[in-house]
Amino acid sequence: MSPRLADVEVGHELPTQTFRVTRADLIRYAGASGDFNVIHWNQRIATEVGLPDVIAHGMLTMALAARVVTDWLEDPAALVEYGVRFTRPVVVPDDDAGALLQVSAKVTALAEDGTAQIAVTASCEGATVLGRAQAVVRLA
Amino acid sequence: MALNPDFVGRTYAPAGSYLVGREKVREFALAIGDDSPIFRDLEAARASGYADLVAPPTFAVILALQSSRVVVRDPELGLDYSRVVHGEQRFAYARPIVAGDELVVTTSIESIRTAAGNDMITTRGDIASLDGEPVVTTWSLLVARGAEADA
């Protein structure tokens, strides 16, 4: 059931989720999004430009982090605004384990217009990968 | 080389329209591992009051990418494409994108600044239906890393 404004308080924590990201996920996301930047699938080029390895699309990280919010909302129309800074790359090794992205979120403010502000935290191997990740949602 | 701040306010008319395909929506939902029925199951989407499959919120990146490419490839602006990284992304939604939508993006340059030798340019894409209904606004901060080698 969708969360209701009356049931939500500042500090309310949304259910945390962990996402596994493998090289196959990057290929699939490249096709789906149209972002074929080689650093997301070619290790040779990625290391040539100074990256430790192939990195995930920032937008894929952003999409996975959004799921913590939209899974909680249930209705995607309740998402009013969503923004992130890409502060650190998610490095995706060439193995079956890939990278693990951990995402948590909590309500940081409630406005009189019925919207709530949510701060999202995404981290990989203990380091945050998104900065100022925030969503504004409209609750019934 | 610092970008010319006179380009702030420059607007680019839509290059064409984008028809949101039902299978593209499914493909995108699959790519982000989201199995919410309204993104995949037509009956579930309709039961929730939508005309067709709903696109996940970040589906708008497809249009945002097209929009920022217009700016990045503007020869007069002179941004070095090989040094551009995506610094920030933001979306503001008037409503969800739904399969069957035919959308156009009007792109503009919202700000240009230089910090620590990097050029930072914020592009804005106003995504609307063909009859002008606003759907999503997208902001992308593109960072062109300064190259010490060129200094």
Chai-1 contact restraints between the chains, C-beta under 6 A:
chainA,res_idxA,chainB,res_idxB,connection_type,confidence,min_distance_angstrom,max_distance_angstrom,comment,restraint_id
A,R28,B,A31,contact,1.0,0.0,6.0,A-B,restraint_1
A,Y29,B,A31,contact,1.0,0.0,6.0,A-B,restraint_2
A,A32,B,E27,contact,1.0,0.0,6.0,A-B,restraint_3
A,A32,B,F28,contact,1.0,0.0,6.0,A-B,restraint_4
A,A32,B,A31,contact,1.0,0.0,6.0,A-B,restraint_5
A,S33,B,V61,contact,1.0,0.0,6.0,A-B,restraint_6
A,G34,B,I62,contact,1.0,0.0,6.0,A-B,restraint_7
A,G34,B,L65,contact,1.0,0.0,6.0,A-B,restraint_8
A,G58,B,H86,contact,1.0,0.0,6.0,A-B,restraint_9
A,M59,B,V61,contact,1.0,0.0,6.0,A-B,restraint_10
A,M62,B,T58,contact,1.0,0.0,6.0,A-B,restraint_11
A,A63,B,I32,contact,1.0,0.0,6.0,A-B,restraint_12
A,A63,B,T58,contact,1.0,0.0,6.0,A-B,restraint_13
A,A66,B,P57,contact,1.0,0.0,6.0,A-B,restraint_14
A,A66,B,T58,contact,1.0,0.0,6.0,A-B,restraint_15
A,R67,B,D34,contact,1.0,0.0,6.0,A-B,restraint_16
A,P76,B,V54,contact,1.0,0.0,6.0,A-B,restraint_17
A,P76,B,P57,contact,1.0,0.0,6.0,A-B,restraint_18
A,P76,B,P96,contact,1.0,0.0,6.0,A-B,restraint_19
A,A77,B,P96,contact,1.0,0.0,6.0,A-B,restraint_20
A,L79,B,P57,contact,1.0,0.0,6.0,A-B,restraint_21
A,L79,B,Y93,contact,1.0,0.0,6.0,A-B,restraint_22
A,E81,B,A92,contact,1.0,0.0,6.0,A-B,restraint_23
A,Y82,B,F91,contact,1.0,0.0,6.0,A-B,restraint_24
A,G83,B,R90,contact,1.0,0.0,6.0,A-B,restraint_25
A,V84,B,Q89,contact,1.0,0.0,6.0,A-B,restraint_26
A,R85,B,E88,contact,1.0,0.0,6.0,A-B,restraint_27
A,F86,B,H86,contact,1.0,0.0,6.0,A-B,restraint_28
